[in-house]
Amino acid sequence: MGGFFGVVSHNDAIADVFFGTDYHSHLGTRRGGIAAWDKELGLQREIHNIQNSPFRTKFEKVFDEMQGTSAIGCISDFDPQPLIISSNLGTYAICVIGAVTNAKQLIDNFLSFSGGHFCAMTGGAVNSTELVAALINQKSDFVDGIKFAQKEIKGSANILILKDNGAVIAARDRLGRLPILVGKNENGYCVTFESFASMKLGYADVKELGPGEIVEITADSCEQLAAPGKKKRICSFLWSYYGYPTSTYEGVNVEMMRFKNGAIMAENDAKQCLSTDIDYVGGVPDSGIPHAIGYANASRTPYARAFIKYTPTWSRSFIPASQTERNRVAKMKQIPVHDFIKDKKLLFVDDSIVRGTQLKETVDFLYDNGAKEVHMRSACPPIMYACKYLNFSRATNDNELIARRVILELEGEEGFNHIDEYTDSSTERGQKLRKAIAEKFNFASLEFQTLEGIIKAIGIDECELCTYCWNGKE
């Protein structure tokens, strides 16, 4: 996915953008970048690989190397950015958060009439940010260009542009699948993905952009360039998994949602007389923890951390390129607390079960350390469709998903005609799905949050939420 942070100020903007961008590090693992504008130096840019060291380490010299009263920063899970573009609209820096899933079609179409070209990366891939810029540049101004790009893109695109006069344009995705917040302090304005980033840097909330809304900020103003649309589809997984606990989207805090979500799951289990003899409830670190605390409180079962992740040197389990190495690192990080494991019946809550690879390693680890039973709860419904809007699941096709694979094993492709039944635990197919996954991963029992439950926990109308990965509805 990725995140960004931008500032236009009467003072130097580099420090705020450095720290504001760093606060988005949980959203991406591959590239970090900063672009700045200074009246004397013009546009400047730095991009670094952050796969094996954090953003702060790679950009600690930026205060000596860059200066400017305007700057934008980006954490990217895929392409290097921000890019500096010279075009008919002038010279500008741009970063894009989201996913362009029809990139090949857009590239082929552009090359067929423009006579232009793209800088190809290793393997011939084209930087999606450069592609978005090429779409924008087909129009005579930024507003029409951004609207055109977002209309042509299948997927999503939050766009941040630093112009060659120091102003910053921020555009939320056409359907608002990801957030953008505008903040203000005594020196200027900021734009951010994560609300807590602006708050920690002393900015007061001005507004959260609506779907498709475009604004331009200067040190003295925030001007609306395009009004928001009426249709919204913000990603539900922002609350369940991706979002940072202290952030708030659409007025709903992430940590509070997860707490409520866990409580609803406990209530559902109680109605079905499930998990009544558990010694301890725990969360699969890190995003599963608040769901588990909510579950423990509602079920009146003690919460305990049966294992701790060692994070000083292995902060992220998915840094290594290969799945084998990621699994190894995940296992190396887990340090048991034997008093909470040996001969105990444990129930763990995870934020989701996508492919389940690392989760099996975790359960095996608990049994190896003496657990009597390990029950598993997923804080969201079974994931049945690979995300085609944000690439959150890292699955390239539906059949990489554990729920899909099990359905295929149970009754072949015919089973895909009965996904609603497999999602529902009250049906025969739903029970078979849960039993089969539990047997595969050695769970004593398995249950998923219902779609109704997670929507209730978020507290936003279903029509404004993207729930595609669970029910296939666009």
Disulfide bonds with the S-S distance in Angstrom:
none
